[in-house]
Amino acid sequence: MSSPRLCLCCLFFAVFAIAEARAQTDYEKEPINYYTAPVNDPVQRLQQAIEAGERELQWDTKSGWLPSILESLEVPVSSQTLVFSKTSLQLTRINPMRPRALYFNDDVYVGWVQQGDVLEISAVDPQQGAIFYTVAQERQPGKQPAIKRDQGHCAVCHASSRTENVPGFLVRSVFPGRSGTPLYGLGTKATDHSTPLEERYGGWYVTGTHGSMRHLGNSIASDSRRPPIDTAEGANLTSLSDRVDSDPYLTDSSDIVALLVLEHQAKMHNLITRANYEARRCVHQDKVMNRLLEREENHQSDSSKRRIAAAGDDLLRYMLFVDEYPLSSPVKGTSDFQHDFESAGIRDAKGRSLRQFDLQTRLFKYPCSFLIYSESYRGLPDSIRDYVENRLAEILSGRDASEDFASIDASSKTALREILSDTLDGFAARL
């Protein structure tokens, strides 16, 4: 007979599993309808252009459809990062000698593996969040490739508590064995800009300098030694020539600056999607209750106000880098990524941009996420975008002097107030 303690443990894990399953399926129902509602993301628009004969992808004998896809979606080659852990769809083709290449811009992520069956693509829809696609890496004479939307396989990893319980993006640090298979007994972590650097990049290649700081990248782990990875051997590498043949890839870098940006924006996208879903659910539930209780159609319940505030505050804290892990040494990449990224910035009257890097003590010079200009942020329901921007105005103007945002110094608040007044529609009127 099972002991009372065992029964309680089983009950706990059963409840946890049910909660996880519910979190993964709620977005399939009203009002989100993740799999059935129309989407309007960059990949969907590219597919429509191909079908209309307005765009033609070109086959490359070395990389298949990859170069043409990147060009069509305006994804810079300099964004290339290489991950050699077996943590993605085509894991059987990935190992430390043949890492997966990942490319990205503000709204699109593209994964490529050597001799892979498909390109793995994800894009951000302004309402539905992360949408996942594949493109078969084969050429049929006279035909353009079909871009196929995933119908649930990706959600196994990309819609869980690690992605804020919405379809989203995930940057993971693992302890990779010799084949690239994670040694899960040693732990795994989803990383973002708050994660200590020494816990990041396990299973990734990293090129660039970072002084006395250490990370888990560039190295194979062993479960027979402590610590499992010698972080010194993988530090401050400017070339991967002794670890991987770069000829099959579009560039020879796995730039540390690109990795820092990738981690920040992946979670930022997830928090935007979570805020969007929460606001839409509140509206939907209020409408139902208002009809039942014969209240005014647009009445907002106190519960909805609290839920919107909670999601908005989480988004705002992350947007303003409140918990960012400080850099203790300067960081420098090995590709054109920094230049390419900064060049795309929206600038204020003084030439300042939220895409300008610091890389001395923090990631960006001005601590507010560049994704505040993204389609997904602009697509937030008015209720939650108004909440976030009103709070943002209070913080930057000094009307909100709470300890929560004490990490933002006065000069940064002034700069952000001026930049956003010039570049974010309607923000000046909130000050």
N, C-alpha and C positions, 0 to 999 in steps of 0.2 A: 504493500500500500504506500502511496506517495505521502511524504510528510507534509504538514501544513505549510512549512517554509517553501518546499518545492512547488506546491500548488499556487502559492502567492506569486512565486517567481514566474511560473508559467502564465498566470493571469496577467502579470505586468507586461510580459513580452507579447502576449496576444493582443492586449489593448494597444500597445505601441505599434504593432504591425497593422492593426485596423486603422489607427490614426494616420499612419504613413500612407496606406492604401487610399484612404478617403482624401487626403491632401493631394494625391496624384490624380484623382478622378473628378474632383469637384470642378475643375476647369473644363471638363467635357460637357457640363450641363449649362442651363441658363444661369446667368446672362452671358457667360463667356463663350460657350460653344466653340471650343478651341479647334476641333477638327472639321467643323462644318461651316463656320462663318468665313466669308471671303477675306482674303488677305491682300495687302498692298505693300509688300516689302521689295527691296532691290532685286532679289532673285526672281520673284514672281514677275516683276516688270520686265526683266531680261527675257524670261521665257515667253512672255507675250510678244516682245519685240522679235524674237526668233520666229515664232509662229506666224507673225504678220509679214515676215520677209524683210523687216527693217534692220535686222542685225544678223550677221553670219559669223559663227565661231570658226576658228582656224585650228586644224590639227597640227600638233608638234610631234615629231618623231621621237623625241626624248621624253617629253612630259605629258603627252596626250593633250587633253583639252585645257590643262592648267594655265599656261600663259595667256591664252585667249580669254578664259574665264576671269582671270585677275584683271586684265585690261578692261574688259567689258564692265566689271563691277567696280572699277577704280580702286583696286586693292594694291598697295605698293609692294613690290618685291622686297624692299628693304625691311618690311615687317616680319620677314621669315624668322620663326623660332623652330627649334628641332626638339622633339620629345621622343625618347627611346624606350620608355616604359610601355608595357603592353596594357594600355588603358583606354583603347578606343575600338571602334567597330572592326577594323582590319588588323587585329592584334597579332594574327599568325604571321603577318608579313613585316612586323616591326621587331627590331632588336637593336642593340647598341651600335652595330655596324650599319644598320639601315633604319635610321630614325624617321619618324613621321614629321613632315614639314607642315607648319601652320602659318597661314597668312591672314591678315585682318586689316580692316579699316574701322571707322566708327560704328558701322551697321552690319558688317558682313565678316564671316569667318570661313576660311577655306582650308581643308585638310587634304594632303596628298601623301601617298606612300609609294615607294618604288614597286613597280609591277602590280599596283593595286587594281582591284576590280572597279572601284568607283572613286570619284572625287566626293568628299564629304563637305557639304556646305550648310551653313546656317546663317540666317539673316533675322533682323529685328523688324517685326511688324509693329506699327505704332499702337495698335490695340491689343494684339494677341501675344506679343512678346516674341520669344525665340521660335522660329520656324525652321525645321530641318529638312534638307534635301540631299539627294545623291544624283550624280551624273555618271553613267557607265563610261569607263575608260576604254571605249572601243570605237572604231570608225567604220561606218557603213557608207559605201560610195553613194554620193548624191543625197545623203540625209544629214540633217543636223541632229545633235544629241538631244535626247529628252531629259528635262530636269524634273525628277520625280520627288514629290513630297513624301516624307516619312509618315507612317500612320500608327506609330506607337512604339516602335523598337527603341528609338532614341530616348524616350521618356523614362526608360528603366533607370538610366543614370542621370538624365537631364531634367528631371521633374521630381525633386525630393527636398528634404529639409536642407540639403547642401546647396540648393538653388532657390532658397526662400519659398519652397513649395509651389513654384510656378515653373512652366517650361522655360529653362534658362541655360546658362553657361557655367562651366565648371573648370577651374584650373586646380589641378591636384599635384601635391608633392608626395612621393612615395619613396620607399627604400627598394630600389630595383636590384634584382639578382643578376647573374651573368647573362641570362637570356633576355633580360628586360622585364621578366615577370615580377611584379611587386611581391616583396616579402611582407604580406599583410600582418603577420604576427608582430612586426616591428612598428606598425601604425601607418596611418595615411592621413593627410590633411588637405582640406580645401583652403586655398590661400587667397588673400586679397591684400590691399595696401596696409592693413593693420597687423599682418603676420610678421613676427620677427624674421629677419632675413635668414638667420641660421636654420630656419625650418622650411625654407622655400626651395623649389627647383629640383627636388629629388626626382630622378628620372628624366631630367631635361639637360640638354647641352646649353651652356651659357658662355658667350664670348663678351669680353669687356673687362674693364678694371674697376675694382671696388675697394682698394686699399686694404685695411686691416679687417674689414667685415668678411664674414664667411657665409657660404650657403651650401646646400646639399647637391648642387648640380655637378655634371661632368664625371661622376664617380659611380662605381658599382658597390653595392652594399653586401655585407656578410652578416649572417645571423650568429656567427661564431665569435665575433669580436665586439668589444665595446670601447668607443662608440662604433656603430655599424659602418659609418663612412668617415674616412679621413678627409675632412673638409679642406685641409691645406693643399692637397694634391689637385683639387679642382678649382682652386682660387685664381683669379686674375689671368685667365687664359684669353689670349687675343687670337688664337688660331686653334682649330680642331683637327689639323692635318694628321696628328698622331692618333686620332680616335676614330675618324670617319672619313671616307672618300667623299669629297664635296662635289665631284664632277656631275653626278646625276641631279644635283639641286640647282636652283636658280641663282643662289649666292652661297658664299661659304661662311655666313654668319648665323648665330643664334643670339641676337643682340640683347644684352641685359636691359637696355632702356626699353626696347620693345616688350620684353617680358614684364617689366614694371607697369607699363601702360596696360598691357593685356590683363593683368591681375586686377587692376583698378576698374577697368571698364566692364569686365565680365560681371562682377558683383553689382556695379552701378546699374547695368541693364536689368539685372534680376530684381533689384529694389524698385526700379521704375515700373516694371511689369507687375510686381506685387502691389504697389500703390494703385495702379490702374485697376487691377482686378478687385481690390478691396473697395474702391470707390464705386465701381459698377455694381458690385454685390450689394452695397449699402442702398443704392438707389433702387435696385430691383426689390430688395426686401422691404424697403419703406413703402414702395408702391403697393405691394401686396397687403401690408398691414394697414395702410391708409384706407384701402377699400374696405377691409374687414371692419375697421373701427370708425368708418365714415368720417375720416379726417380730411383736411385739405390735401389735394393731390400731391403737392410739392412739399408737404411737411417732412422735416428731417428729424428723426428720433435722436434722443440723447445718446443711445447706443451707437448709432451711425456716426455721430460727431466724434465720439471717443475713438472709434475704430479708424476713422480717417485721420485723426490727429496722431494716433500711434504709428500708422504707416507713413504719414508725412514726416514725423519727427525722425524715424529711422532713416528715411531717404535723405533728409536734410543733414543729419549728422555725418552720414557717409559722404554726401556731396561736398561738405566742407572739410573733409579729411580730419575730423575731430580726433579719431583714434589712430591716425597714421603712425606707422613705426618710423622713428627718426633715423636718418642716415648718419652714421658716425664717421664716414669717410666719403670723399667725392666718388661719383660714379661716372664712367665714360664708356660708351658703346663702341662697336667696331664696324658699323655700317652707316648708310645715309639715312637711317630711320629718324634720328633726331631732327635733321634738316627737313626731311619730307613732312614729318608730323607738324613741326612748328610753322611751316610754310602755309599750311591749310587753315591757320587761325583767323578768326574774326577779330578785327582790331578796333580799339576805341580811338578817340581823337588824338591821343598821345602815343598811338602805335603799340599799345599793350594788348596782350592776348592771354586767354586762359590756357592756351597750348604752349606757352613758354615754360621751359624746364628750369628747375633750380639745380638739382642733382648734387648739391653740396650737403644740405641737411634735410631736404625733403624732395619729393618728386617734382612738384610744379612750383614755379615762382609765386603764383597767386593761388591760394588754396580753395579753389572751387572747381568742380568737375566741368570739363569742356562739354560733357554730354547734356548740359543744361540747354544747349542749342539743338539737340538731336530731335529727329522726328518723333521718337518715342516719348521724350519728355514733353514736347509741344502737344502731343496727342493725349496727355493726361486729362481726365475729366476736370471740368472747371473747379469742382469742389475741392479737390486735393491739390491742384496746381495753385489755386488761390491761397490755400492754407500754407503751402510751402513757401510761396513767394512773399506773402505777408510776414511770415516768421523771418524769412531771410532779410527782408527790409528792416525789421525791428532789430535784428542782430547786428547788421552792418551799420545802422544809424546810431547804435548805442542805446536804443530804447529797451532792448533786452540785454541786460548785463549779467545774465546768469552764468554760473560756473561751468555749465555744460559746454559753453563755447569760449571759455577763457583761453584756450590754446591759440585762438586767432588774435594776433597782436593788432594794435591800433592802426599801424601803417598798412597792414594787409586789409583790414576792414575798409579803410579809406580807398585803397586801390580797387578793391572789389566793387565797392559802391559806385565808383566812377566808371569802371569798365562795364558793369552790367547796366548802368543808366544809359550808356551809349549804344550797347549792343543787344540787349534783351528787350523785346517789345513790351511796353507797358510797365517796366520795372520802375522807372523814374517816378511815376505817379504814386507808387506805393511808399516812397520814402517820406 
